[in-house]
Every structure is written in structure tokens, then in C-alpha cells.
Amino acid sequence: MSRLGNLGARLYRGEVGYDFIGKRKIWYGVSILITITAIIGLAVGGLNMGIEFKGGAVFTTDVKAKISTSQAHEAAVAASGHEAIVQELGNGGLRIQITEVDTAKADAIKTQLSKDLGVPAAKINADLVGPSWGEQIANKAWTGLGIFMVLVVVYLAIAFEWRMAIAALVALIHDITITVGVYALVGFEVTPGTVIGLLTILGYSLYDTVVVFDSLKEGQKGITKQTRFTYSEIANRSINSTLVRSINTTVVALLPVAGLLFIGGGVLGAGMLNDISLSLFVGLAAGAYSSIFIATPLVADLKEREPQMKALKKRILAKRAAAAARGESPDDERDDQPQDAFPEDAETAGAVVGQRRQPRGHGRTPGKR
């Protein structure tokens, strides 16, 4: 068995673990800091909306220009009076985007570009894009996002409980905010491809979160009938038992997206790939982070506020204090929980973080007399 697979098995059995829940205030602080940075970037720099949203003209030619892209940029700005984006095509031609250009002005710009680029006007193709089309795309995206959020909350509230639904919603908003903030900070152009990528990452983020929630749902069965594990400890075990799975799925998803972003967009110069690949890359990473460090710890916080969970924690701490005073381990005492409270075959019972469990057949297994 590989080292990673062996680690995953030990995490699943509760032999090793990291205290994610116990250090949740640190993760909350990190997320708040990242979110504030993203909001500041959005407020100061704003989003670089593409021509599809602002409207304008796109001039393309398949004939190699006699000037460089930097010179073409200066010529486009001088001819239009607006900021321009110039990209070199694979055949040596140029693609020039100029925002806020109407039909009458586009003809004059085309004529001037023909002179500056040293390309016949007949070889330059001009496409006009109206801002109303981009506005329709944006409105439909916001509508779809709102419907998606509502359905997610309703489904999770039915399949799990309302606390998990709220935590998942907070995690999704967290992921969207970070992704949009990164676009504002780096200045990448926002296009319909960006919107598609942004909506796509929500599914990935929700997938990781639901995997942990499902493990937590199984682990908390019969929790009030035992005095060995608090809710936070069971939640922590749920994260650890699915940790390697979450890492594997995220890495596998990030690899092709990284290829698009760093190789396709960076090395090969296919800038249009950045529109969707950056949103996917940042969103996938943020989704994996939020499912581990935000969603489940938030559920534990909400759940520990219940009177039953407060009473359970008080009983457990009192039991451990009494055992420590006698110089005994709390696990050496007989537990009052039913045998099927933490099914041994599910291996989803919570465990005290860092506590080493004995192999089966030796010592006690959670939930067994």
C-alpha cells in the first residue's frame, strides 16, 4: 500500500488525526482575512468586465501586422480614445478588443487600424457586441445562482439538517467571494466563460462538503447515549476520515485546470483560456478549503450550542476529569452507550484527536462493551 493510502487508512480508522475543529478559530481568522482582502480588491480595483458585458468592437485579422502588439495597442487607443486589449493569434494576426464603440465609430477605427497595422481594410474583420447581450447573460447568471442556492439549502436541510444547510451556504458564499476577489486583484477579464467557471465550482465545493457531512451524519447516531465523544470530536473524526479522499479529488481536478491556466494561458499565450481556467482553479482550491476548514467547524459550533450537546460535553469532561484524578484512562471504564450507537463496520464514530485506537480484538472499540 502507498504511503498516502496507508495514511488515509489510518485516518479513517482514527489511529491518527489532526485537530481541525479545535483550531477552528485560526481557520475562521484566515478566511476572514482572505475575504476582506478580496472585498478590498473588488472595491478598489473593481472587475475588468469583458467586451461582452460593456459592449464594443472586436477587430481581427489573419494577416501578420507590420508592427508589434505593444505598438498595435498604442495605435488602437489613439484611434478609438478607449482602452484596448491586443492579443496575437497563432497565425501571426492580431485580435483587438475596444470597449464602448458604436457602429459609426467602428468604421473610422477600422480605417485607421488598417493604416497603422499595414494591413488592407478588407483583411480586417470587425464584430460589434451590444452591452444588452452581456447584461442579459449577467442577469440570467445571477438568477441561476440564486435558484441554485435556494435548492441547495432546501435539499441539505431535508437530507441532513438545517445547521448543515446554513454551513454549506456560508462555504459557497465564501468560495464565490474569494474567486471574484482574485479576479479583481489580478485584473483578469471577466467574460461569459468566467461566469460558467464560477457556476461550475459551486458543484465541486458542495461535493466535498456533502462527503464530510455524510460521514458526520453517520457518526453522530446515538451520540447522546454515550459518554466518550463530544460532537466536536465526532465532527473532527469525520473530517479526518474523508481528508485523503478530498485531497485526491481536488488534486485530480486541479491538474487539468492548471494546465489550461499556466501552460495554455501563460506559456502558449492563449489568453482566452484564462477566462474560465482562473475561476476554476481558484474556486476548486477554495472549495476544498472551505469544506474542511469552514463548513464542518461551523456545523460543530452551531450544534454545540444545543442544550443536549452542552450537557453531553459536560458529562464527558466530568468523566475524564474523574478518571484523570484516579490515574486511569476514560476508555478503561465501561460505557453506558448501546452497542449499535457507533457501528463498527461504518468506522465513522468520533474519536478524541490524536488518540490512538487499539486494533480490533484488543482493548475497546467505540460503542462496544
Summary of the structure (lengths in Angstrom):
residues: 369
radius of gyration: 27.7
end to end distance: 32.0
largest distance: 93.7
contacts: 1205
relative contact order: 0.14
helix: 66%
strand: 7%
